Structure formats: C-alpha cells, structure tokens
Amino acid sequence: MAESETRKVGDRGQVTLPKRLREAFDIHGGDEVTIREAGDKIVIEKPTSRADLAEGYRRRAEHHRELADEMAGSSREANASLGDAPGWEE
C-alpha cells in the first residue's frame, strides 16, 4: 500500500496536498483536481486532459489494428489448413 500522510483540515475545509504527491502527479497551484466519493473514501485525482484522452484513444486504436492484423494472419492459416481436412468443403 502507498505511503500515507495525515493532514489537518482548515476552517474553510482546505487541505494541502503533500509536495511529493504534487510533484509526482504534476499538480501546480491553480490546477484543477476532481474530488469524489468512492464508497467510504474521498478520492482526489487529477482530471484527464484532452491530450491524455486523445493519446489513450490513439493507443487503443493502434492495439485494435495490431489485433486485427494478427487475427487476419490466423484466419489465413486456418483457411489454408481447412483445405487439408477430409470431407471439408468451403
């Protein structure tokens, strides 16, 4: 489990994020964070940027292309082998 730190909540509900976490997650003064409930926990996370989202979609599309290419090769091999099966007609 990740290292934890205890922080006091100010009178206005403010909490300072530890410096090591701000640096690790590239969070700077003025940046927005998302705060949500997750069961009995409070989760603070950096929102996904449009650039990050676009990159994720690009990687997913590339992965799908690679799978389609791999499956096409497997399909060609299967079709070639089925011709050798006794009694098999396409």
C-alpha positions, 0 to 999 in steps of 0.5 A: 500500500502507498505511503500515507500522510495525515493532514489537518483540515482548515476552517474553510475545509482546505487541505494541502496536498503533500509536495511529493504527491504534487510533484509526482502527479504534476499538480501546480497551484491553480490546477484543477483536481476532481474530488469524489466519493468512492464508497467510504473514501474521498478520492482526489485525482487529477482530471484527464486532459484532452491530450491524455484522452486523445493519446489513450484513444490513439493507443487503443486504436493502434492495439485494435489494428495490431489485433486485427492484423494478427487475427487476419494472419490466423484466419489465413492459416486456418483457411489454408489448413481447412483445405487439408481436412477430409470431407471439408468443403468451403 
